[in-house]
Amino acid sequence: MLRVATPLLCATIGEMFSERAGVLNLGIEGIMLLGAMSGFTVAYFSGSLWLGMAAAAASGLVFGALMGVLAVTLGLSQHVSGLGVTMLCTGLSFYCYRLIFGQPSQPPNVEPFPPAPIPGLADVHFLGTALFDHVVLVYLVFAMVPLSAWLLYRTPWGLRLRTVGENPQAAAGAGVSVAWMRYQALMISGALFGMGGAYFTLAQFNAFTFGVISGRGWVCIALVVLGRWDPWRCALAALLFGALDALQLRLQSSGAIHLPYQLFLMLPFLMTVVAMAVLSRSAQAPAALLVPYRREER
């Protein structure tokens, strides 16, 4: 559950920051795929997994900034801009992978991140292996939850970000640069998207395939709504999806239930939608979400 939830939580936290600033970043699916490809490529040729993660974060940051140009500076539709970024990143990922690796009969792979058990805690019966025997990325991503909550609710930066997402006119009147805050949120979200995508290729599957993301970026948008734009609740939403995904994998491998495997694959997505429909009816999105800000309209 924790391993499956890790990349989703990373991208969900990124999307939460973006939406808290008033921008729906639908580029998430494509940026995650580009992060998976760029991270894998750099790690493959450099031999450094951490350098691959850095490349994935950098590529996500660049396309997060591109989303800012389209949705913030130009004031274009956030839906159209995000889908355009996703299509651009998807096409670029496929093109660059084919250009660099061609069409090998055996897909190239890297040695993934090794487990890093926490001394003492990993030896605890049952819970030790389940909670404290993971790769370093798992610990880092879950540590981002309290860090994100602190940034969002306990710092002046977080107050400015939340104000920009709720009332950009009031933020501008207080001397806050609405555009710059939204750019920051989009670049942070893009970097986290890229890192979430690279987790699949550098820690989970140790290879890049065109279906490595498989719609999980779109799931993260649902998880933000399910988590009501709060880091702690978003973490619980990601864990819910991770538990359901882990369950369907276990059901497939056990062979106890004889059903088409497509039904098992559908289970976590279906249950997430059901949970969102039931639990998120009263969720209040940031007031300025999807609303472009123009200084002359204050």
ChimeraX attribute file (.defattr): number of C-alpha atoms within 10 A of each C-alpha:
attribute: neighborCount
match mode: 1-to-1
recipient: residues
	/A:1	17
	/A:2	19
	/A:3	20
	/A:4	19
	/A:5	24
	/A:6	24
	/A:7	31
	/A:8	29
	/A:9	32
	/A:10	29
	/A:11	32
	/A:12	33
	/A:13	30
	/A:14	30
	/A:15	31
	/A:16	28
	/A:17	30
	/A:18	28
	/A:19	28
	/A:20	27
	/A:21	32
	/A:22	32
	/A:23	29
	/A:24	25
	/A:25	29
	/A:26	22
	/A:27	32
	/A:28	35
	/A:29	29
	/A:30	31
	/A:31	37
	/A:32	36
	/A:33	36
	/A:34	33
	/A:35	35
	/A:36	34
	/A:37	33
	/A:38	29
	/A:39	32
	/A:40	33
	/A:41	25
	/A:42	19
	/A:43	26
	/A:44	20
	/A:45	10
	/A:46	12
	/A:47	14
	/A:48	16
	/A:49	21
	/A:50	15
	/A:51	16
	/A:52	28
	/A:53	28
	/A:54	21
	/A:55	25
	/A:56	34
	/A:57	30
	/A:58	21
	/A:59	27
	/A:60	34
	/A:61	24
	/A:62	16
	/A:63	26
	/A:64	30
	/A:65	23
	/A:66	21
	/A:67	30
	/A:68	27
	/A:69	16
	/A:70	18
	/A:71	27
	/A:72	25
	/A:73	17
	/A:74	12
	/A:75	15
	/A:76	16
	/A:77	15
	/A:78	24
	/A:79	15
	/A:80	14
	/A:81	22
	/A:82	26
	/A:83	18
	/A:84	17
	/A:85	23
	/A:86	24
	/A:87	16
	/A:88	16
	/A:89	24
	/A:90	20
	/A:91	15
	/A:92	16
	/A:93	21
	/A:94	15
	/A:95	12
	/A:96	15
	/A:97	20
	/A:98	12
	/A:99	10
	/A:100	9
	/A:101	11
	/A:102	11
	/A:103	10
	/A:104	8
	/A:105	6
	/A:106	6
	/A:107	11
	/A:108	14
	/A:109	16
	/A:110	20
	/A:111	16
	/A:112	18
	/A:113	18
	/A:114	11
	/A:115	14
	/A:116	15
	/A:117	17
	/A:118	16
	/A:119	11
	/A:120	9
	/A:121	14
	/A:122	18
	/A:123	14
	/A:124	13
	/A:125	9
	/A:126	9
	/A:127	12
	/A:128	16
	/A:129	15
	/A:130	14
	/A:131	18
	/A:132	20
	/A:133	19
	/A:134	19
	/A:135	17
	/A:136	15
	/A:137	21
	/A:138	24
	/A:139	17
	/A:140	12
	/A:141	21
	/A:142	16
	/A:143	11
	/A:144	16
	/A:145	20
	/A:146	13
	/A:147	12
	/A:148	19
	/A:149	15
	/A:150	13
	/A:151	15
	/A:152	20
	/A:153	14
	/A:154	11
	/A:155	12
	/A:156	11
	/A:157	13
	/A:158	20
	/A:159	15
	/A:160	22
	/A:161	28
	/A:162	23
	/A:163	24
	/A:164	28
	/A:165	27
	/A:166	19
	/A:167	18
	/A:168	28
	/A:169	19
	/A:170	14
	/A:171	19
	/A:172	18
	/A:173	10
	/A:174	10
	/A:175	10
	/A:176	17
	/A:177	15
	/A:178	26
	/A:179	22
	/A:180	13
	/A:181	22
	/A:182	26
	/A:183	24
	/A:184	20
	/A:185	26
	/A:186	31
	/A:187	27
	/A:188	21
	/A:189	32
	/A:190	34
	/A:191	31
	/A:192	31
	/A:193	39
	/A:194	37
	/A:195	32
	/A:196	32
	/A:197	36
	/A:198	36
	/A:199	30
	/A:200	27
	/A:201	31
	/A:202	28
	/A:203	22
	/A:204	15
	/A:205	16
	/A:206	19
	/A:207	22
	/A:208	24
	/A:209	17
	/A:210	13
	/A:211	8
	/A:212	18
	/A:213	22
	/A:214	11
	/A:215	15
	/A:216	18
	/A:217	26
	/A:218	16
	/A:219	21
	/A:220	28
	/A:221	24
	/A:222	23
	/A:223	32
	/A:224	28
	/A:225	24
	/A:226	25
	/A:227	23
	/A:228	22
	/A:229	23
	/A:230	20
	/A:231	25
	/A:232	16
	/A:233	17
	/A:234	25
	/A:235	24
	/A:236	16
	/A:237	27
	/A:238	32
	/A:239	21
	/A:240	20
	/A:241	26
	/A:242	22
	/A:243	18
	/A:244	23
	/A:245	21
	/A:246	18
	/A:247	16
	/A:248	19
	/A:249	14
	/A:250	13
	/A:251	16
	/A:252	18
	/A:253	10
	/A:254	10
	/A:255	9
	/A:256	9
	/A:257	10
	/A:258	9
	/A:259	11
	/A:260	9
	/A:261	12
	/A:262	8
	/A:263	12
	/A:264	19
	/A:265	15
	/A:266	12
	/A:267	15
	/A:268	21
	/A:269	18
	/A:270	14
	/A:271	14
	/A:272	20
	/A:273	15
	/A:274	12
	/A:275	17
	/A:276	20
	/A:277	13
	/A:278	11
	/A:279	14
	/A:280	15
	/A:281	10
	/A:282	8
	/A:283	13
	/A:284	10
	/A:285	16
	/A:286	20
	/A:287	16
	/A:288	21
	/A:289	19
	/A:290	18
	/A:291	17
	/A:292	18
	/A:293	21
	/A:294	15
	/A:295	10
	/A:296	5
	/A:297	6
	/A:298	10
